[in-house]
Amino acid sequence: MKKPKTETPSSDRKQRAQQTLGRLTNLASQTLSALEQGQNPTLSIPIRALSNVSFDEQRRMIQLGDRAQAREFFNKSMAKKFMQTFLVMDSVKELLESNKTTSIRDLFYMTKHTIKGTKENTFDSQDESDPIIEDVEVAADSLREELHLFANPKGRVVGTLTIEDCGDEIDLARLGSGGYAIPSIVEDFTIRFKKCDAEFVLVVEKFAVWARLNEDKYWRSAKCILVTTEGQGARGARRLIQRLSSELKLPVYVLVDADPWGLYIYSVIKQGSISLAFESMRLALPGARFIGMSTYDYQEFKLPEDVKIDMQATDIARAKEMLAYPWFAHKQWQREISAMIEMGFKMELEAFSKRGISFITEEYIPKKLRDKDWLQ
């Protein structure tokens, strides 16, 4: 393990808060300066869309491009979003100065009000405020966690790892059937790794399968850290997995359903996502290995016919989209995805229970790791 930082979590957090506050203040000062000079105040907001992302072959992750949108104050089509951006920045400033955090839902209510003399609301729904938060992130070059904002936590972890969470020491091997709920903010000013006896990280898409592995104490016999993202990984879960790999030098294996959506969950962990391409450096994990579930596992592990689920038109369309992604261009991935389309069926991880309730624990995963039967 790396040598722990000498700063305390609280002092480190305060230092980062001051740096973030400085960047926000700089944006506000530029706007005021433009007004004083009779100019049209403008914010430069990087465009977060497929048209402005690319796949970095060398780093093997999705990267945000340099195209940006000029958000102008004296422009009818942009004035509301300009105002909303500064409302969010003002509330974030309050959080940073008071050294408090809040949820993105709470921030919506903090910034929502009816403009005096009108029937117009600053925000009508959270669907409006959430994208503005991301705008502030990229405009101020600050992560959501550095803005002291968090989303609802999602994901669980258990295993041979001891952490410090806001000063409390927690042994992840002693948390029973529920494990440790992964917080939204898992940066090193909140979560610190104290002791690790694990040899790898196993990420499981589904909570039910994670619960089976946890009940079987797979993490103990295999000396690993067992994580579930509970579907598409939230930022906190993805960031924790990335930290476990980069800081503790642990290999990461991913276990998902044999369908296009499971493959995409793996892809997001590995290469990052289009919508959060600006955070790829701290979320993406190019070294993550896919150990299943593969379409070919149907024959390899002699699964019965009734585990097959017919591919729907939406499944096939999604799979074909993925074939065109540059990060799935390798012939092994082309073979895997093409086989899924050609065979016309998908499968869930729970299908292995047809071979025995603990088959996935005792047979499937050990064989995959022993044979190094994975895709990268």
Beta strands, then each sheet from edge to edge (+ up, - down):
strand 1: 42-46
strand 2: 53-56
strand 3: 61-64
strand 4: 68-72
strand 5: 102-103
strand 6: 149-150
strand 7: 156-159
strand 8: 161-165
strand 9: 168-171
strand 10: 180-181
strand 11: 191-196
strand 12: 200-204
strand 13: 224-228
strand 14: 252-255
strand 15: 289-292
strand 16: 309-310
strand 17: 345-346
sheet 1: 1+ 4-
sheet 2: 2+ 3-
sheet 3: 5+ 6+
sheet 4: 10+ 7- 13+ 12+ 14+ 15+
sheet 5: 9+ 8- 11+
sheet 6: 16+ 17-
end
